[in-house]
Structure formats: C-alpha cells, structure tokens
Amino acid sequence: MRDPAASLRQVRDRCARALLDALATPGEGATPAALRHVPEALAVCGHLAEAHRALDRIMARLDLGADAFTLAAVAVGALRLGRGEALLRLRAREADEGGDPLRALIRAGRVARAAGDREGVTATLDALADAGADALLAAGVEGEALALAASARTFVDDPHRAAALGAALTRLADPLPEGDPRRLAALARGLAWWCRGGAHAEPLALAGRAARALLDALPTDGRVGPSGAWIDDTACVALDAQEALAGLDGESVGAEPLRVVLCNAPPADADRIAEALVRERLAACVNIVPALRSVYEWKGEVERETESAMLIKTAASRVDALTARLVALHPYELPEVIALPVGEGEGNPAYHAWVAAQTRA
C-alpha cells in the first residue's frame, strides 16, 4: 500500500512547482484574488523568497474592494512571513462579506489563531458550530473547519467547542470525495491534525486514505481547478498537503519548539557553514556577527582568536542533525555548539511557524 506521507510529499512538490512556474510566467492570471493563498503555501513549502515576492505582488495590486476572504487569506500569509507592514495595510481596508462566507470565516479564524487571539478563535468556533456540520459539508469546507477545530483544541481555554465540532465533522468525512483534490487535501489535513497527540486509529486511517486518493486525483502538472483560474486551488492543496504531513508526523506547523544554536567559527568559514545549513534545511536562518575576539585555553595554551559568531535558528527536532553537520563542516577539532531553548509562545508566532516550515525535512 502506498505510504500516505510519500503521497502527500508528491502532491506538495507537484503543486509548489506549478505555483513557481505561474509566478515566473507573465500574464498567468496572477490577480490578487488568485494569489491570495500563494504566499502562505510557498512559505510552508520552504520557498521563502518566492513567497515574499508573491506577497509583494498582491499588496501592490490589492484594491479597497477586495472581499473578506481574500483579505483574510493574505493576512495569514503576511503573518507566516512576519510582514507587519502588510498586516497594517490590510487592517486599514474596508472589506465586504464576499461570496463565500464560510470560507471567509474559517480564514479569519486562522488569522486569529496565528496572531494568538483566543477570543477570535473562540468566536470563529462558535460561528462554525452555529452553521452546523451539515452546512459545512454542503459547502465543501468540512476539512478546513476540522483543521481549524483541531488547531484550536489545544489553544482555546475551553476546548469543548472544538472537540464537538471535530467529532461531528469526522463522522461526515467518510465517504471521501474521491475526485475532488481541493476537498481531499483539506480533509487529509484536518483528519491528520485531529489525530495528533492521541491514539485515534479510525481518523488516522481515513487521513491516509484521503492522502492516497488526493495523489490519484491530482493532475500530473500539479494544477488544480479550472483552466485559467487554477492558482488559488493549487495553492490551497499545496498548503494543506504540507500541513497534513505535519499532522501525520505528530506535529503542528509552527508549534514545534524553537532553538537558537550558538557556534563560533573562523571568519573565512562562517559563510560557507551557514549556507550549507540553510540549503540542507537544518537551519532557517543564520545571523553572522563578523568579528569578535575569543580568549580560551586549549591544550595548555591560552589562545586569542578573531572569530565570527553564528546565531542559528532551527527547530528542536533538528538540533541533533544540525550538531552532527556542524561538527563535520567545522575546521575546529572541538567546535562550540550550544542550543538555547525558546519558550512556547515567546516571540512572534509567525516567525516560529516559518522556522518550523523551513527546517522540516
């Protein structure tokens, strides 16, 4: 039987390549509404520079009449990328309700979740529960609602709303919409998140089925949706596939603990080491302080050296692999490697999410 994680990786990579091709092709229908999910999708798939360029294109062309769903989707992308100036511009806009209120509501809930707004998350869950599971199923947003409920379950002070909504939606996920990649991706993500942190064999098996059905339903070129208007759906599938992978791994995108690793190296070697760590996805970012003086005793002699300090940002799960690679790359017989923990909820949650995405193997 095909491995569901392998299926999801193929889906993610195929869709990401299609999005990158669209961004590189002038006149590919890349309107703000079409691009609204692209910054977030490319960010979690590890294409950070392209994600920033996509957000810049949106912000340059976004007009005051944009619907609420578009504004909320762009806001999530801005949060993922730590783009505070984009968020400020979005908040100043007057948005209408748009033509898709349930999707807009879910997207607003994800903005609240990413921003650490417990009241906003709770209000979204209440509104989704009021809409009813059958209405969410009819609208084709049961997977997205389930993913939001799973994310909120450990976030809100009162998780019972999330649990009740998730249980209702899990029952509605079978039978799967076999020929619909967009809904299959959302369901795979929602079911995988729902199983996280507990032994839920039935939803986990259903998430695996959804992942395999998604790959079977995905076109070979990675383009999901109608011709000429496929970018939005493709970005959603790429995003959902990556986050479903995180759920199957028992993780939440952005929830993994962050580590700051300290390592000094000769100035001539610091850039080489830093680039290798980033390219190999062992580090999301390396800050290099070019010159400092180090005084230490080594083999009975007091040494004085000019070194560069490297401040390496990575996920906790990558520290062991990062350490081994640093030792291999470093010219010293005994390189310094010190991993400092960063507490949960400390700092910008969007930056934590980006580090987790950039360092996921």
C-alpha positions in Angstrom: 0.0 0.0 0.0 1.3 3.5 -0.9 2.7 5.4 2.1 0.4 8.4 2.8 3.3 10.6 3.7 5.0 9.9 0.4 1.8 10.7 -1.4 1.5 14.0 0.4 5.1 14.9 -0.4 4.5 14.3 -4.1 1.3 16.4 -4.0 3.0 19.2 -2.2 6.0 19.3 -4.5 4.0 19.0 -7.7 1.7 21.9 -6.7 4.6 24.0 -5.5 6.3 23.6 -8.8 3.2 24.7 -10.6 2.9 27.8 -8.4 6.5 28.7 -9.0 6.0 28.3 -12.8 2.9 30.6 -12.6 4.8 33.3 -10.7 7.6 33.2 -13.3 5.2 33.4 -16.3 3.8 36.9 -17.1 0.1 37.0 -17.7 -0.6 33.7 -15.9 -3.8 35.2 -14.3 -2.0 36.1 -11.1 -4.5 38.6 -9.8 -4.6 39.3 -6.0 -7.6 37.0 -5.6 -5.9 34.2 -7.4 -2.6 34.7 -5.5 -4.2 35.1 -2.0 -3.1 31.7 -0.7 0.2 31.6 -2.6 2.5 33.4 0.0 1.4 31.1 2.8 1.6 28.0 0.7 5.1 28.8 -0.6 6.3 29.8 2.8 5.3 26.4 4.4 6.7 24.6 1.4 10.1 26.2 2.0 10.2 28.7 -0.9 10.6 31.8 1.2 12.0 34.3 -1.3 9.2 33.4 -3.8 6.6 33.7 -1.0 7.8 37.3 -0.3 7.6 38.2 -4.0 4.1 36.8 -4.2 3.0 38.9 -1.2 4.6 42.0 -2.7 2.7 41.4 -6.0 -0.6 41.1 -4.0 0.0 44.2 -1.9 0.9 46.3 -5.0 -2.4 45.5 -6.7 -4.9 44.9 -3.9 -7.7 47.4 -4.0 -10.2 48.5 -1.4 -13.0 46.4 -2.8 -11.3 43.1 -2.0 -13.6 40.6 -0.3 -13.1 39.5 3.3 -11.9 36.0 2.2 -9.1 37.5 0.1 -8.0 39.9 2.8 -8.0 37.2 5.5 -6.0 34.8 3.3 -3.4 37.4 2.5 -3.2 38.3 6.2 -2.4 34.7 7.1 0.4 34.8 4.5 1.7 38.1 6.0 1.7 36.5 9.5 3.6 33.5 8.2 6.2 35.7 6.7 6.5 38.2 9.6 5.4 41.1 7.4 3.9 43.5 9.9 3.7 46.4 7.4 1.4 44.3 5.1 -0.8 43.4 8.1 -1.2 47.1 9.0 -2.2 47.9 5.4 -4.8 45.1 5.4 -6.4 46.1 8.6 -7.0 49.6 7.3 -9.1 48.3 4.4 -12.9 48.1 4.3 -13.9 44.6 3.2 -17.3 43.3 2.3 -18.5 39.8 3.2 -17.6 38.3 -0.2 -19.4 35.5 -1.9 -18.1 32.7 0.3 -18.9 33.5 4.0 -18.0 30.1 5.5 -14.6 30.0 3.9 -14.0 33.6 4.8 -15.0 32.8 8.4 -12.5 29.9 8.5 -9.8 32.0 7.1 -10.5 34.8 9.7 -10.2 32.1 12.4 -6.8 31.1 11.1 -5.7 34.7 11.2 -6.8 34.8 14.9 -5.0 31.5 15.6 -1.8 32.7 14.0 -2.0 36.0 15.9 -2.6 34.4 19.3 -6.1 35.8 19.6 -8.0 33.4 21.8 -11.3 35.4 21.7 -11.2 35.5 17.9 -10.6 31.7 17.7 -13.5 31.0 20.1 -15.8 33.3 18.2 -15.0 31.5 15.0 -15.6 28.1 16.5 -19.0 29.3 17.9 -20.0 30.6 14.4 -19.0 27.4 12.7 -20.9 25.3 15.3 -23.9 27.6 14.7 -23.7 27.0 11.0 -24.0 23.2 11.6 -21.9 20.3 10.4 -24.3 19.6 7.6 -24.0 23.1 6.3 -20.2 22.9 6.4 -20.4 19.6 4.5 -22.7 21.1 1.8 -20.4 24.0 1.4 -17.4 21.7 1.0 -15.4 23.2 3.9 -15.6 20.4 6.4 -11.9 19.7 6.1 -10.9 23.3 6.7 -13.3 23.6 9.6 -11.9 20.3 11.1 -8.4 21.5 10.7 -9.2 24.8 12.5 -11.0 22.9 15.3 -8.0 20.6 15.7 -5.6 23.5 15.8 -7.9 25.3 18.3 -8.4 22.3 20.6 -5.2 22.8 22.4 -5.2 26.6 22.1 -8.5 27.9 23.5 -9.2 27.9 27.2 -12.4 25.9 26.6 -11.6 23.2 24.0 -15.1 21.6 24.2 -16.4 23.6 21.2 -13.5 22.4 19.1 -14.0 18.8 20.2 -17.7 18.8 19.5 -17.2 20.3 16.0 -14.3 18.0 15.2 -16.3 14.9 16.2 -19.2 15.9 14.1 -17.1 16.6 11.0 -15.0 13.4 11.4 -18.2 11.4 11.1 -19.0 13.3 7.9 -15.6 12.7 6.3 -16.5 9.2 5.1 -17.2 8.6 2.3 -14.4 10.7 0.8 -15.0 13.0 -2.2 -12.7 10.8 -4.3 -12.4 13.0 -7.4 -12.1 16.5 -5.7 -8.4 17.3 -4.9 -9.3 20.5 -3.1 -11.6 18.9 -0.6 -9.4 15.8 -0.3 -6.4 17.9 0.7 -8.4 19.8 3.3 -9.8 16.6 4.7 -6.4 15.0 4.8 -5.1 18.0 6.7 -8.0 18.2 9.1 -8.0 14.5 9.9 -4.3 14.3 10.4 -4.4 17.3 12.8 -7.3 15.8 14.6 -5.4 12.6 15.3 -2.3 14.5 16.7 -1.4 13.8 20.3 -3.7 10.8 20.7 -4.5 7.3 19.6 -7.3 7.9 17.1 -6.9 4.9 14.7 -10.1 5.4 12.6 -9.5 9.1 11.7 -5.8 8.4 11.1 -6.6 5.6 8.7 -9.1 7.9 7.0 -6.4 10.6 6.7 -4.2 8.1 5.0 -6.9 7.1 2.5 -7.5 10.8 1.8 -3.8 11.4 1.1 -3.6 8.5 -1.4 -6.9 9.5 -3.1 -5.5 13.0 -3.3 -2.4 11.9 -5.3 -4.6 9.8 -7.6 -6.9 12.8 -8.3 -4.1 15.3 -8.8 -3.2 16.2 -12.4 0.4 15.4 -13.4 1.1 19.1 -13.9 0.0 19.9 -10.4 -2.6 22.4 -11.5 -5.9 22.0 -9.5 -9.1 23.7 -10.6 -10.5 25.3 -13.8 -8.2 26.3 -16.6 -7.2 30.0 -16.3 -8.3 30.1 -12.6 -6.3 27.3 -11.1 -3.7 29.1 -9.0 -5.9 29.6 -5.9 -7.0 26.0 -5.6 -3.5 24.7 -6.3 -2.0 26.9 -3.5 -4.6 25.6 -1.1 -3.8 22.0 -2.0 0.0 22.6 -1.5 -0.6 24.2 1.8 -3.0 21.5 3.0 -0.7 18.7 1.9 2.3 20.2 3.8 0.2 20.7 7.0 -1.3 17.2 6.6 2.3 15.9 6.6 2.9 17.8 9.9 -0.2 16.2 11.4 0.9 12.7 10.3 4.3 13.4 11.9 2.5 14.3 15.2 3.4 18.0 14.8 1.7 21.2 14.1 3.2 23.7 11.6 4.6 26.5 13.7 4.0 24.7 17.1 7.4 22.9 17.3 9.8 24.4 19.9 12.4 26.8 18.5 16.1 26.6 19.3 18.8 29.2 18.9 22.2 27.5 18.4 25.4 29.3 19.1 28.6 28.4 17.2 31.8 30.4 16.6 34.0 29.8 13.5 36.9 31.4 11.7 35.5 34.3 9.6 36.6 32.6 6.4 34.5 29.6 7.2 31.3 31.1 8.7 29.5 32.0 5.4 30.3 28.5 3.9 28.9 26.8 7.0 25.8 29.0 7.2 24.9 28.5 3.6 25.3 24.7 3.9 23.0 24.6 6.9 20.3 26.7 5.3 20.5 24.8 1.9 20.2 21.4 3.8 17.2 22.7 5.8 19.0 22.2 9.1 18.6 25.9 9.8 16.0 28.5 8.8 18.3 31.5 9.3 21.9 32.1 10.4 23.0 35.5 11.7 26.7 36.1 11.4 28.5 38.6 13.7 31.6 39.1 11.5 34.4 39.7 14.1 34.8 39.2 17.8 37.7 38.3 20.0 37.8 35.0 21.8 40.2 34.1 24.6 40.3 30.4 25.8 42.7 27.8 26.9 43.3 24.8 24.6 45.8 22.0 25.3 47.6 24.0 28.0 47.9 27.2 26.0 45.9 30.5 26.2 44.6 31.2 22.7 43.4 34.5 21.3 41.5 34.3 18.0 39.3 36.5 15.8 36.1 34.6 15.1 32.7 35.1 13.7 29.7 34.3 15.8 26.8 32.3 14.2 23.3 32.6 15.7 21.5 29.7 14.2 17.7 29.4 14.3 16.2 25.9 14.0 13.5 23.6 15.2 14.1 21.5 18.3 13.8 18.2 16.4 16.7 19.3 14.0 19.3 20.1 16.7 20.9 16.6 16.7 21.3 16.6 12.9 22.4 20.2 12.9 25.1 19.4 15.5 26.4 16.5 13.6 26.6 18.6 10.4 28.3 21.5 12.2 31.0 19.1 13.5 31.5 17.8 10.0 31.7 21.2 8.4 33.7 23.0 11.1 37.5 23.3 10.8 38.0 23.1 14.6 38.7 19.8 16.4 36.2 20.8 19.0 33.6 23.3 17.7 31.3 25.1 20.0 27.6 24.0 19.6 25.2 25.3 22.3 21.4 25.0 21.8 19.4 27.6 23.7 15.6 26.8 24.2 12.9 29.4 23.3 9.8 29.0 25.4 6.4 28.2 23.8 4.6 31.4 22.9 7.7 33.6 23.3 8.2 35.9 20.4 6.4 36.2 17.0 4.3 33.1 16.4 4.6 33.7 12.6 8.4 33.5 12.9 8.2 30.3 14.8 5.9 28.9 12.1 8.4 29.9 9.4 11.3 28.3 11.2 9.3 25.1 11.6 8.5 25.1 7.9 12.0 25.9 6.7 13.6 23.2 8.7 11.1 20.4 8.1 12.9 17.5 6.2 
